[in-house]
C-alpha cells in the first residue's frame, strides 16, 4: 500500500510505522538462547557433561580410598630352607602378616608372572635367599624391601637408628584431592571440544549453517555464541564436581569460589575456541572426531589428569607446561588445594588466553558455512 491513497475527498496521509532497531548484541543473545534450547534436546549431554565425571570420581576415589595396610602375597620355593624362611616371616613385626605360600619353583614363578605374587623367595640351602621381583612393578619393589627387612630383623639384625613410619591420609594430600581438579579440567576440555566442534559439524551436515548465510548475522556473533554457551554448563559442572568431592571425600577447597569460577570459565572459553578451530572446515562427523581426538589425546596423556606430569623426562617439561590443559589443571589445583591467588598464576592464565584467543581468531578467519 502506498503512503498516500487517493479518495473522493482528497489524499489521506497514513502514519509511518516505527521500525524496531535491534542492538549490537541482539543477534548474539538470540543465538546463545537458541543454542541452550538445542541442548535440551540432547539428553546425552546431561550424562557426559554432568553424570560421567561424578561416576569417574566416585570409582577412582573408592579404588584409591584410605584402607588398612594389606598383606603382601609372597611365594617361597619349596626346598631346603623354605620352612625356616616361612617361620621367620611369620615372626615378622608387621601390623599385617605376609601372605605366604610354599610352592615348587615352576608354580611360584608362574604365579609371579600372572601377578598372583609380588615376590618369590628361593632359599639357597646355605641360610641365604634369592629374591625374584619385577623392578617395573612398585608393589614388587616394596615387597622385596619389606620382606628383606623382616627376614633380616627376624634373623637377628639390629637397626642402628630407631625409625617410625606414619601414614598420611589428611585431606589435601590424598590421591582423590589430586584427581578431582584434574577431572574438572579434563571435563572442561571434553565439553568444549566435543560440545562445540561436534555440534558445529552436525549443523553443517544438516545444512543449517547454509541458512544463516542469507541473514544479517555476523560470523563472529555466531561463533562467540557457540563458545560462550559452554559457560552456563561450566557453572553447573564446577559446582557439581566440587560439591561431590567435599561431601563424599571431605576435600578441602582453600581457594575462593570466584577465583575457581574465573579459572574454569577461562578454561571453558579456551577449549571452546580450540573446538571452533578444529571444526571450522570439517565436513563430516568422522573428520571432526579424528581431529578432536588428535588434539585431545596428547593432553590426556601428558597434562597430569590422573598422575603428575613430573614423571616425564625433564627435556619435554617446557612443552608439557605450554599445553592448555596443563595450565588449566595446574591453575585449578593451585587455587583449590593451596588457595593460590590469581595474581600469582598469571603465566598459566596467559597460556590459556593465548591458546583461546589465537584459536578463535583463526577459526573466525577459516570458518566456512558449507
PLY file of the C-alpha trace (Angstrom):
ply
format ascii 1.0
element vertex 370
property float x
property float y
property float z
element edge 369
property int vertex1
property int vertex2
end_header
0.00 0.00 0.00
1.31 3.49 -0.87
1.81 6.20 1.74
-0.81 8.43 0.13
-4.08 6.94 -1.14
-6.49 8.95 -3.39
-10.09 9.26 -2.11
-13.08 11.31 -3.28
-12.38 13.87 -0.59
-8.64 14.14 -1.28
-5.44 12.42 -0.26
-5.23 10.77 3.19
-1.81 10.53 4.83
-1.00 7.38 6.82
1.27 7.44 9.86
4.52 5.66 9.01
5.20 2.50 11.02
8.11 2.55 13.51
10.91 0.09 12.72
12.29 -1.57 15.81
16.04 -1.31 16.00
17.96 -4.24 17.46
21.07 -3.61 19.50
24.60 -4.69 18.61
24.38 -7.86 20.72
20.80 -8.79 19.88
21.83 -11.44 17.36
24.37 -12.89 19.78
21.76 -13.15 22.55
19.29 -14.92 20.26
21.95 -17.33 19.04
23.02 -18.09 22.58
19.42 -18.75 23.64
18.86 -20.97 20.60
21.98 -22.98 21.46
20.82 -23.52 25.04
17.41 -24.69 23.78
19.14 -27.13 21.45
21.00 -28.65 24.39
17.66 -29.56 25.96
17.07 -31.89 23.03
20.35 -33.74 23.64
19.86 -35.88 26.77
23.27 -37.48 26.30
24.80 -34.10 27.17
23.44 -34.42 30.71
25.19 -37.76 31.16
28.58 -36.97 29.60
28.86 -33.44 30.99
27.40 -33.88 34.48
26.98 -37.55 35.45
30.07 -39.19 33.90
32.66 -37.06 35.79
30.89 -37.82 39.07
30.89 -41.56 38.36
34.57 -41.41 37.36
35.49 -39.52 40.53
33.46 -41.96 42.65
35.05 -45.03 41.07
38.63 -43.78 41.31
38.01 -42.37 44.78
36.81 -45.77 46.00
39.69 -47.56 44.25
42.27 -45.31 45.95
40.40 -44.86 49.21
42.15 -44.91 52.59
42.32 -48.50 53.77
44.40 -50.51 56.22
47.70 -51.97 55.15
47.17 -55.15 53.19
49.03 -58.44 53.40
51.83 -58.89 50.89
51.44 -62.05 48.78
54.74 -63.92 48.76
55.69 -67.31 47.31
58.53 -69.41 48.79
60.11 -72.06 46.59
59.85 -75.42 48.33
63.16 -76.99 49.26
65.87 -76.91 51.89
65.49 -73.75 53.96
61.90 -72.95 52.88
60.47 -73.87 56.30
62.94 -71.61 58.08
62.13 -68.69 55.77
58.41 -69.20 56.34
58.83 -69.25 60.13
60.96 -66.09 60.03
58.30 -64.23 58.05
55.62 -65.45 60.45
57.52 -63.79 63.31
58.00 -60.53 61.41
56.92 -57.44 63.43
54.38 -56.11 60.90
50.82 -54.82 61.55
49.58 -57.17 58.80
51.26 -60.56 58.20
52.75 -61.68 54.95
50.53 -63.91 52.87
52.94 -66.78 52.26
52.58 -69.88 50.09
55.18 -72.60 49.68
55.19 -73.91 46.10
57.55 -75.59 43.68
59.70 -73.33 41.53
57.53 -73.57 38.39
54.25 -72.75 40.16
55.82 -69.93 42.17
57.28 -68.22 39.12
54.12 -68.74 37.08
52.06 -67.12 39.85
54.54 -64.24 39.93
54.25 -63.70 36.16
50.46 -63.64 36.42
50.51 -61.11 39.25
49.36 -63.53 41.96
52.51 -62.92 43.99
54.51 -59.73 44.44
57.71 -61.58 45.29
59.25 -65.04 45.02
61.76 -66.19 47.66
64.08 -69.05 46.77
66.28 -70.31 49.66
69.73 -71.46 48.55
70.10 -74.05 51.30
73.03 -72.29 52.98
70.99 -69.83 55.05
70.68 -67.29 52.24
67.79 -66.48 49.92
67.33 -65.24 46.37
64.56 -62.75 45.51
62.59 -62.78 42.27
60.94 -59.40 41.76
59.95 -57.01 38.97
61.59 -53.55 39.20
58.83 -52.13 36.95
56.11 -53.04 39.48
56.12 -50.72 42.52
54.35 -53.31 44.65
57.05 -55.87 43.81
59.86 -53.48 44.77
58.03 -52.66 48.01
57.53 -56.36 48.78
61.24 -57.07 48.27
62.21 -54.27 50.65
59.75 -55.24 53.38
60.42 -58.98 53.14
64.17 -58.39 53.29
63.80 -56.12 56.34
61.57 -58.71 58.01
63.96 -61.58 57.36
66.98 -59.58 58.48
65.24 -58.44 61.67
63.97 -61.94 62.47
67.48 -63.27 61.80
68.98 -61.04 64.46
69.90 -57.83 62.64
69.73 -54.76 64.89
68.94 -51.38 63.33
71.33 -48.67 64.46
68.78 -45.85 64.02
65.30 -46.12 65.51
62.69 -45.31 62.90
58.94 -44.87 62.80
56.54 -44.73 59.86
53.45 -42.51 59.85
50.81 -42.92 57.12
49.44 -39.58 55.93
45.80 -39.51 54.81
44.87 -35.90 55.58
42.61 -34.07 53.11
44.77 -32.24 50.62
47.47 -34.89 50.42
45.43 -37.80 49.06
45.11 -39.05 45.53
41.44 -38.02 45.33
42.45 -34.42 46.13
44.89 -34.51 43.21
42.35 -36.25 40.97
39.25 -34.04 41.22
40.84 -30.83 39.82
42.30 -32.93 37.00
38.88 -34.40 36.24
37.42 -30.92 36.29
39.98 -29.67 33.75
39.54 -32.77 31.60
35.76 -32.36 31.60
36.03 -28.69 30.60
38.26 -29.71 27.71
35.92 -32.52 26.63
32.77 -30.41 26.78
34.43 -27.52 24.98
35.90 -29.63 22.20
33.09 -32.10 21.65
30.20 -29.86 22.65
31.19 -27.17 20.15
33.16 -28.96 17.44
30.71 -31.83 17.10
27.66 -29.52 17.16
29.15 -27.22 14.52
29.86 -30.02 12.04
26.46 -31.55 12.76
24.79 -28.26 11.81
26.95 -28.08 8.68
25.93 -31.59 7.65
22.24 -30.83 8.19
22.57 -27.69 6.01
21.59 -25.46 8.94
24.65 -23.26 8.52
23.73 -22.58 4.91
20.51 -20.92 6.09
22.48 -18.49 8.24
24.38 -17.16 5.22
21.37 -15.18 4.00
20.82 -13.46 7.34
22.49 -10.25 8.57
24.04 -12.22 11.43
27.73 -11.63 11.97
30.04 -14.62 11.76
31.79 -13.54 14.96
28.48 -13.42 16.86
27.64 -16.94 15.75
31.00 -18.41 16.78
31.08 -16.45 20.05
27.58 -17.69 20.93
28.69 -21.28 20.43
31.81 -20.83 22.56
30.15 -18.91 25.40
27.22 -21.34 25.61
29.61 -23.63 27.49
29.94 -21.05 30.27
26.43 -21.78 31.52
27.13 -25.51 31.60
30.54 -24.81 33.16
28.96 -23.29 36.27
26.95 -26.47 36.84
29.95 -28.73 36.06
32.27 -26.98 38.52
29.64 -26.76 41.26
28.62 -30.42 41.00
32.12 -31.87 40.95
33.46 -29.70 43.77
30.38 -30.34 45.92
30.73 -34.06 45.22
34.36 -34.03 46.38
33.56 -32.05 49.52
30.55 -34.14 50.54
31.75 -37.65 49.70
35.52 -37.37 50.12
35.78 -34.40 52.55
38.00 -32.48 50.15
39.13 -29.05 51.32
38.62 -26.13 48.95
41.09 -23.46 50.07
40.69 -21.01 47.18
37.86 -18.56 46.69
34.84 -19.64 44.66
35.21 -16.56 42.46
38.81 -17.43 41.57
37.92 -21.05 40.81
34.97 -19.94 38.67
37.18 -17.48 36.78
39.81 -20.13 36.02
37.16 -22.65 34.97
35.39 -20.06 32.81
38.62 -19.08 31.10
39.42 -22.75 30.50
35.95 -23.33 29.07
36.33 -20.42 26.64
39.84 -21.57 25.71
38.75 -25.05 24.73
35.64 -23.61 23.11
37.96 -21.65 20.82
40.07 -24.74 20.13
36.90 -26.69 19.36
35.76 -23.99 16.92
39.12 -24.05 15.18
39.07 -27.83 14.91
35.61 -27.83 13.31
35.93 -24.65 11.25
36.32 -26.55 7.96
35.45 -30.18 8.75
32.67 -31.53 6.56
31.85 -34.84 8.24
31.40 -36.13 11.77
34.13 -38.70 11.17
36.59 -35.96 10.17
35.97 -33.76 13.18
36.04 -36.78 15.51
39.51 -37.67 14.28
40.74 -34.09 14.57
39.35 -33.67 18.09
40.92 -36.94 19.26
44.21 -35.91 17.65
44.20 -32.65 19.62
42.96 -34.11 22.91
44.97 -37.33 23.14
48.36 -35.73 23.91
46.78 -33.66 26.67
45.05 -36.73 28.12
48.47 -38.37 28.42
50.84 -35.52 29.28
48.81 -32.87 31.11
48.58 -34.53 34.50
44.93 -35.57 34.71
45.41 -38.89 36.52
49.08 -38.64 37.53
51.72 -35.95 37.77
53.42 -34.93 34.53
56.66 -34.61 36.54
57.21 -38.29 35.76
58.04 -37.45 32.15
61.62 -36.55 31.13
62.78 -33.06 32.03
63.59 -32.24 28.41
59.88 -32.20 27.44
58.63 -30.46 30.59
58.51 -26.98 28.93
56.38 -28.37 26.10
54.03 -30.09 28.54
53.60 -26.92 30.59
52.75 -24.98 27.41
49.70 -27.19 26.75
46.38 -25.52 27.67
45.11 -28.46 29.74
48.34 -28.50 31.77
47.96 -24.79 32.55
44.29 -25.29 33.43
44.94 -28.29 35.70
47.84 -26.56 37.46
45.79 -23.41 37.99
42.81 -25.34 39.35
44.96 -27.42 41.72
46.83 -24.36 42.95
43.59 -22.49 43.62
41.56 -25.38 45.07
44.23 -27.18 47.11
46.57 -24.32 48.03
44.44 -21.18 47.83
46.92 -19.51 45.43
45.58 -16.10 44.29
45.08 -15.33 40.62
47.86 -12.73 40.59
50.39 -15.49 41.32
49.13 -17.57 38.40
49.39 -15.01 35.63
51.62 -17.22 33.44
49.13 -20.12 33.46
46.23 -17.78 32.77
48.20 -16.12 29.96
48.77 -19.53 28.35
45.01 -20.11 28.36
44.31 -16.65 26.93
46.85 -17.12 24.13
45.52 -20.56 23.18
41.89 -19.44 23.25
42.46 -16.09 21.54
44.58 -17.40 18.69
42.24 -20.37 18.16
39.17 -18.10 17.99
40.81 -15.66 15.57
41.96 -18.46 13.28
38.51 -20.07 13.44
36.93 -16.73 12.56
39.25 -16.44 9.55
39.00 -20.00 8.26
35.37 -20.76 9.12
33.17 -21.86 6.24
29.39 -22.11 6.28
29.12 -25.01 3.84
0 1
1 2
2 3
3 4
4 5
5 6
6 7
7 8
8 9
9 10
10 11
11 12
12 13
13 14
14 15
15 16
16 17
17 18
18 19
19 20
20 21
21 22
22 23
23 24
24 25
25 26
26 27
27 28
28 29
29 30
30 31
31 32
32 33
33 34
34 35
35 36
36 37
37 38
38 39
39 40
40 41
41 42
42 43
43 44
44 45
45 46
46 47
47 48
48 49
49 50
50 51
51 52
52 53
53 54
54 55
55 56
56 57
57 58
58 59
59 60
60 61
61 62
62 63
63 64
64 65
65 66
66 67
67 68
68 69
69 70
70 71
71 72
72 73
73 74
74 75
75 76
76 77
77 78
78 79
79 80
80 81
81 82
82 83
83 84
84 85
85 86
86 87
87 88
88 89
89 90
90 91
91 92
92 93
93 94
94 95
95 96
96 97
97 98
98 99
99 100
100 101
101 102
102 103
103 104
104 105
105 106
106 107
107 108
108 109
109 110
110 111
111 112
112 113
113 114
114 115
115 116
116 117
117 118
118 119
119 120
120 121
121 122
122 123
123 124
124 125
125 126
126 127
127 128
128 129
129 130
130 131
131 132
132 133
133 134
134 135
135 136
136 137
137 138
138 139
139 140
140 141
141 142
142 143
143 144
144 145
145 146
146 147
147 148
148 149
149 150
150 151
151 152
152 153
153 154
154 155
155 156
156 157
157 158
158 159
159 160
160 161
161 162
162 163
163 164
164 165
165 166
166 167
167 168
168 169
169 170
170 171
171 172
172 173
173 174
174 175
175 176
176 177
177 178
178 179
179 180
180 181
181 182
182 183
183 184
184 185
185 186
186 187
187 188
188 189
189 190
190 191
191 192
192 193
193 194
194 195
195 196
196 197
197 198
198 199
199 200
200 201
201 202
202 203
203 204
204 205
205 206
206 207
207 208
208 209
209 210
210 211
211 212
212 213
213 214
214 215
215 216
216 217
217 218
218 219
219 220
220 221
221 222
222 223
223 224
224 225
225 226
226 227
227 228
228 229
229 230
230 231
231 232
232 233
233 234
234 235
235 236
236 237
237 238
238 239
239 240
240 241
241 242
242 243
243 244
244 245
245 246
246 247
247 248
248 249
249 250
250 251
251 252
252 253
253 254
254 255
255 256
256 257
257 258
258 259
259 260
260 261
261 262
262 263
263 264
264 265
265 266
266 267
267 268
268 269
269 270
270 271
271 272
272 273
273 274
274 275
275 276
276 277
277 278
278 279
279 280
280 281
281 282
282 283
283 284
284 285
285 286
286 287
287 288
288 289
289 290
290 291
291 292
292 293
293 294
294 295
295 296
296 297
297 298
298 299
299 300
300 301
301 302
302 303
303 304
304 305
305 306
306 307
307 308
308 309
309 310
310 311
311 312
312 313
313 314
314 315
315 316
316 317
317 318
318 319
319 320
320 321
321 322
322 323
323 324
324 325
325 326
326 327
327 328
328 329
329 330
330 331
331 332
332 333
333 334
334 335
335 336
336 337
337 338
338 339
339 340
340 341
341 342
342 343
343 344
344 345
345 346
346 347
347 348
348 349
349 350
350 351
351 352
352 353
353 354
354 355
355 356
356 357
357 358
358 359
359 360
360 361
361 362
362 363
363 364
364 365
365 366
366 367
367 368
368 369
